[in-house]
Amino acid sequence: MADTMQFDLVSPERKLLSAQAKSVQIPGSEGDLTAMPNHAATITTLRPGVLTVETDKGTEKFVVTGGFAEIGESISVLAEKALPAADVDQTTYEALVDEAHAAYEQTKVTFENEPGPVDDAAKLLQDMVAVGTHIGLDPKQPAL
């Protein structure tokens, strides 16, 4: 039984990591999950959060804003936007929150009488705000 599996994290801009992973903690839209070798085949969408990859060389963390993960004999994560957590400073974090807030405001206008999409956009915004506390930054609290 192998103790690692192939892991790949890509965003539209670049490939962020390709390595043999012992475990991967994924911020799934239906809840966090940890994938390890021999995990059941799964596909999940991502919510904004911190994706943590444990390799033989140590642990690497990435801030993701959405996307999806495919778990099978390997793990492939296709992120809408992903940044190494170490590269996310207060200014970058606030820009991500501002972007999520703008998307929420646009959704409120577009789906004025449809609470489902607006509630989903509010949840994504709050998940993005919560990322700050997970990486040690001041959580900006935009008004809903």
PAZAPA-4460 file (N, C-alpha, C; in steps of 0.05 Angstrom, whole numbers, plus 32768, in hexadecimal, padded with zeros to 4 digits):
% residues 144
    n_x    n_y    n_z   ca_x   ca_y   ca_z    c_x    c_y    c_z   seq   type   mol
   8011   7FE8   8000   8000   8000   8000   8012   8019   8000     1      M     A
   800E   802A   7FED   801D   8043   7FEA   8016   8056   8001     2      A     A
   8029   8065   800A   8024   8079   801F   8022   8095   8014     3      D     A
   8024   8098   7FFA   8020   80B2   7FED   8010   80AF   7FD3     4      T     A
   8007   80C5   7FC9   7FF8   80C5   7FB0   7FFF   80DF   7FA1     5      M     A
   7FFC   80DE   7F87   8002   80F6   7F77   7FEE   810C   7F7D     6      Q     A
   7FF7   8124   7F81   7FE6   813B   7F86   7FEE   8151   7F72     7      F     A
   7FDA   815D   7F66   7FDE   8174   7F54   7FCB   818A   7F5B     8      D     A
   7FD5   81A3   7F5E   7FC5   81BA   7F62   7FCA   81CE   7F4C     9      L     A
   7FB6   81D5   7F3D   7FB9   81E8   7F27   7FA3   81FD   7F29    10      V     A
   7FAA   8215   7F1F   7F97   822B   7F1C   7F99   8233   7EFF    11      S     A
   7F87   8245   7EF6   7F89   824E   7EDA   7FA4   825B   7ED4    12      P     A
   7FB1   8267   7EE8   7FCA   8275   7EE4   7FE2   8263   7EE2    13      E     A
   7FE2   824D   7EF3   7FFA   823D   7EF5   7FF6   8223   7F04    14      R     A
   8009   8211   7F02   800A   81F9   7F13   8018   8201   7F2D    15      K     A
   800B   81FD   7F44   8016   8205   7F5D   8026   81EF   7F6B    16      L     A
   801D   81D6   7F68   802B   81C0   7F75   8025   81A6   7F67    17      L     A
   8039   8197   7F63   8037   817B   7F59   804A   816B   7F6A    18      S     A
   8040   8159   7F7B   8051   814B   7F8E   8043   8131   7F97    19      A     A
   8053   8120   7FA4   8048   8109   7FB1   803E   8112   7FCD    20      Q     A
   8025   810D   7FD2   8019   8117   7FEB   8011   8100   7FFD    21      A     A
   8015   8104   8017   800C   80F1   802C   7FEE   80F6   8032    22      K     A
   7FE6   810F   8033   7FCB   8117   8037   7FC5   8133   802C    23      S     A
   7FAC   8138   8026   7FA4   8152   801C   7F8A   8159   802A    24      V     A
   7F8A   8170   8038   7F72   817A   8045   7F65   818E   8032    25      Q     A
   7F4C   8188   802B   7F3E   8197   8016   7F26   81A6   8021    26      I     A
   7F24   81C0   801B   7F0C   81CF   8024   7EF5   81CA   8010    27      P     A
   7EE7   81B4   8014   7ED1   81AD   8002   7EB8   81BE   8008    28      G     A
   7EA8   81C2   7FF4   7E90   81D2   7FF7   7E7C   81C6   800B    29      S     A
   7E7D   81AC   800D   7E6B   819E   8020   7E79   8198   803B    30      E     A
   7E91   81A2   803E   7EA0   819D   8057   7EBD   8196   8051    31      G     A
   7ECE   819A   8064   7EEB   8193   8060   7EEE   8175   805F    32      D     A
   7F02   816C   804F   7F08   8150   804E   7F26   814C   804B    33      L     A
   7F2F   8135   8055   7F4C   812E   8053   7F4E   8116   8041    34      T     A
   7F5D   8119   802B   7F61   8103   8019   7F7D   80F7   801D    35      A     A
   7F7E   80DC   801D   7F97   80CE   8021   7F98   80B8   800C    36      M     A
   7FAF   80AB   8009   7FB0   8094   7FF6   7F9A   8080   7FFB    37      P     A
   7F8F   8076   7FE6   7F79   8062   7FE6   7F5E   806F   7FEF    38      N     A
   7F5B   8089   7FED   7F42   8096   7FF3   7F2E   808E   7FDE    39      H     A
   7F15   808D   7FE5   7F00   8086   7FD2   7EFF   809C   7FBD    40      A     A
   7EF9   8094   7FA4   7EF7   80A7   7F8E   7EE1   80BC   7F94    41      A     A
   7EE8   80D5   7F92   7ED6   80EB   7F99   7EDC   8103   7F87    42      T     A
   7EC7   8112   7F81   7ECA   812C   7F75   7EBB   813F   7F86    43      I     A
   7EC8   8156   7F8D   7EBA   8169   7F9E   7EC1   8185   7F94    44      T     A
   7EAE   8198   7F98   7EB4   81B4   7F92   7EC2   81BF   7FAB    45      T     A
   7ED1   81D5   7FA6   7EE0   81E2   7FBC   7ED1   81FB   7FC4    46      L     A
   7ED4   8202   7FDD   7ECB   821C   7FE7   7EE5   822B   7FEE    47      R     A
   7EE3   8246   7FF1   7EFB   8254   7FFA   7F06   8249   8014    48      P     A
   7F1F   8244   8015   7F2B   8239   802D   7F49   8233   8029    49      G     A
   7F54   8225   803C   7F70   821E   803C   7F73   8200   8035    50      V     A
   7F81   81FA   8020   7F87   81DF   8017   7FA3   81D8   8022    51      L     A
   7FA5   81C2   8031   7FBE   81BA   803E   7FC8   81A0   8032    52      T     A
   7FE1   81A0   8029   7FED   8188   801D   8005   817F   802E    53      V     A
   8004   8166   8037   801A   815A   8046   802B   8149   8034    54      E     A
   8044   8150   8030   8056   8140   8020   806E   8137   8031    55      T     A
   8080   8127   8025   8098   811F   8033   80A9   8137   803B    56      D     A
   80A7   814C   802C   80B7   8164   8030   80AB   8178   8044    57      K     A
   8093   8172   804D   8085   8184   8061   8069   818A   8058    58      G     A
   805E   819E   8065   8042   81A6   8060   8041   81C0   8050    59      T     A
   8030   81C1   803C   802D   81D9   802C   800F   81E1   802D    60      E     A
   800A   81FB   8030   7FEF   8205   8031   7FEA   8218   801A    61      K     A
   7FD1   8217   8010   7FC9   8228   7FFA   7FAE   8234   8000    62      F     A
   7FAA   824D   7FF9   7F8F   8259   7FFB   7F82   8255   7FE0    63      V     A
   7F6A   8249   7FE0   7F5B   8245   7FC8   7F40   8253   7FCB    64      V     A
   7F36   825D   7FB4   7F1D   826C   7FB4   7F05   825C   7FAA    65      T     A
   7F0A   8245   7F9F   7EF5   8234   7F93   7F02   8221   7F7F    66      G     A
   7EF1   8211   7F72   7EFB   81FE   7F5E   7EF0   81E3   7F65    67      G     A
   7EFF   81CE   7F5D   7EF7   81B3   7F65   7F0F   81A1   7F68    68      F     A
   7F0B   818B   7F76   7F1F   8177   7F7B   7F15   815C   7F72    69      A     A
   7F27   814D   7F64   7F21   8132   7F5C   7F34   811F   7F6B    70      E     A
   7F28   810D   7F7A   7F38   80FA   7F8A   7F34   80DE   7F7F    71      I     A
   7F49   80D1   7F79   7F49   80B5   7F6F   7F63   80A8   7F76    72      G     A
   7F71   809D   7F63   7F8C   8093   7F68   7F9F   80AA   7F6D    73      E     A
   7F98   80C2   7F64   7FA7   80DA   7F68   7F93   80F0   7F70    74      S     A
   7F9D   8107   7F77   7F8B   811E   7F7E   7F92   8135   7F6B    75      I     A
   7F7E   813F   7F5D   7F81   8156   7F4C   7F6F   816C   7F57    76      S     A
   7F7A   8183   7F5C   7F6A   819A   7F65   7F6D   81B0   7F50    77      V     A
   7F56   81B8   7F45   7F55   81CD   7F32   7F48   81E5   7F40    78      L     A
   7F58   81F8   7F47   7F4E   820F   7F57   7F48   8227   7F45    79      A     A
   7F32   8235   7F4C   7F2C   824E   7F3E   7F43   8262   7F41    80      E     A
   7F4C   8264   7F5A   7F63   8274   7F61   7F71   8267   7F79    81      K     A
   7F8B   8265   7F78   7F9A   8258   7F8D   7FB4   8267   7F91    82      A     A
   7FBB   826B   7FAA   7FD5   8278   7FB1   7FE2   8269   7FC9    83      L     A
   7FFC   8267   7FC9   8009   825C   7FE1   8001   826D   7FF9    84      P     A
   7FF9   8261   800E   7FF1   8270   8026   8006   8284   802F    85      A     A
   8020   827C   802C   8036   828D   8035   8037   82A7   8024    86      A     A
   802C   82A7   800C   802C   82BE   7FFB   8015   82D1   7FFF    87      D     A
   8002   82C9   8010   7FEA   82D9   8014   7FEE   82EC   802B    88      V     A
   7FF2   8305   8025   7FF5   831A   803A   7FDA   8327   803E    89      D     A
   7FD9   833A   8051   7FC0   8348   8057   7FB3   8355   803F    90      Q     A
   7FC4   8362   802E   7FB9   836F   8016   7FAD   835C   8002    91      T     A
   7FBB   8346   7FFE   7FB1   8331   7FEB   7F98   8325   7FF6    92      T     A
   7F97   831F   800F   7F80   8314   801C   7F68   8327   8019    93      Y     A
   7F6C   8340   801F   7F56   8354   801D   7F4C   8356   8001    94      E     A
   7F5E   8354   7FED   7F55   8355   7FD1   7F44   833C   7FCA    95      A     A
   7F4A   8325   7FD5   7F3A   830D   7FD1   7F1E   8310   7FDE    96      L     A
   7F1D   831C   7FF6   7F04   8321   8003   7EF4   8335   7FF4    97      V     A
   7F01   834A   7FEA   7EF3   835F   7FDB   7EE7   8353   7FC1    98      D     A
   7EF6   8341   7FB4   7EEC   8334   7F9C   7ED3   8323   7FA3    99      E     A
   7ED4   8314   7FB9   7EBD   8304   7FC1   7EA5   8316   7FC8   100      A     A
   7EAB   832C   7FD5   7E95   833F   7FDC   7E88   834B   7FC3   101      H     A
   7E98   8352   7FAF   7E8E   835D   7F96   7E7C   8348   7F88   102      A     A
   7E85   832F   7F88   7E75   8319   7F7C   7E5B   8316   7F8B   103      A     A
   7E5B   8318   7FA5   7E43   8316   7FB5   7E30   832D   7FAE   104      Y     A
   7E3A   8345   7FAC   7E29   835C   7FA6   7E1D   8359   7F8A   105      E     A
   7E2D   834F   7F77   7E23   834B   7F5B   7E0D   8336   7F5B   106      Q     A
   7E11   8321   7F6B   7DFD   830B   7F6D   7DE3   8316   7F78   107      T     A
   7DE4   8328   7F8C   7DCC   8333   7F98   7DBC   8343   7F83   108      K     A
   7DCA   8351   7F71   7DBD   8360   7F5C   7DB1   834D   7F47   109      V     A
   7DC1   833A   7F3E   7DB9   8328   7F29   7DA2   8316   7F31   110      T     A
   7DA3   830C   7F4A   7D8F   82F9   7F53   7D7E   8306   7F6A   111      F     A
   7D73   831D   7F64   7D65   832D   7F78   7D50   831D   7F88   112      E     A
   7D40   830D   7F7B   7D2B   82FF   7F89   7D30   82E1   7F8B   113      N     A
   7D49   82D9   7F89   7D50   82BD   7F8B   7D64   82B9   7FA1   114      E     A
   7D5A   82B1   7FB9   7D6C   82B0   7FD0   7D82   829A   7FCE   115      P     A
   7D7E   8285   7FBE   7D92   8270   7FBD   7DAD   8279   7FB4   116      G     A
   7DAF   8286   7F9C   7DC9   828F   7F93   7DD5   82A4   7FA5   117      P     A
   7DC5   82B5   7FB0   7DCF   82CB   7FC2   7DDA   82BE   7FDC   118      V     A
   7DCB   82AA   7FE7   7DD5   829C   7FFE   7DF0   828E   7FF9   119      D     A
   7DF2   8282   7FE1   7E0B   8274   7FD9   7E22   8288   7FD8   120      D     A
   7E1D   82A0   7FCC   7E31   82B4   7FC9   7E39   82BF   7FE5   121      A     A
   7E26   82C2   7FF7   7E2C   82CB   8012   7E3D   82B7   8021   122      A     A
   7E38   829D   801D   7E47   8288   8029   7E64   8288   801F   123      K     A
   7E67   828B   8005   7E82   828D   7FF9   7E92   82A5   8004   124      L     A
   7E84   82BB   8007   7E91   82D3   8012   7E9A   82CE   802F   125      L     A
   7E89   82C2   803F   7E90   82BC   805B   7EA6   82A8   805D   126      Q     A
   7EA7   8294   804B   7EBD   8281   804A   7ED7   828F   8044   127      D     A
   7ED6   82A3   8031   7EEF   82B1   802A   7EF8   82C2   8042   128      M     A
   7EE5   82CE   8050   7EEC   82DE   8068   7EF9   82CC   807D   129      V     A
   7EEF   82B3   8080   7EFA   82A1   8094   7F16   8297   808D   130      A     A
   7F1D   8298   8074   7F38   8290   806C   7F4D   82A0   807C   131      V     A
   7F48   82B9   8080   7F5B   82CB   808E   7F63   82C0   80AA   132      G     A
   7F50   82B6   80B9   7F56   82AC   80D3   7F66   8292   80D1   133      T     A
   7F62   8283   80BC   7F71   826A   80B9   7F8E   826E   80B2   134      H     A
   7F94   8285   80A5   7FB0   828A   809E   7FBC   82A1   80AE   135      I     A
   7FAF   82A9   80C3   7FBA   82BC   80D6   7FB8   82D9   80CD   136      G     A
   7FA5   82E0   80BD   7FA1   82FC   80B4   7F88   8307   80C1   137      L     A
   7F86   8321   80C1   7F6E   832F   80CD   7F56   832B   80BB   138      D     A
   7F42   831D   80C5   7F2A   8319   80B4   7F1B   8332   80AF   139      P     A
   7F18   833A   8096   7F09   8351   808E   7EEC   8349   808E   140      K     A
   7EDB   8358   809B   7EBF   8350   809D   7EAD   8363   808C   141      Q     A
   7EA9   835E   8072   7E98   836F   8063   7E7B   836C   806B   142      P     A
   7E6D   8382   8068   7E50   8381   806F   7E41   8372   8059   143      A     A
   7E2F   8361   8062   7E1E   8353   804E   7E05   8363   804B   144      L     A
***
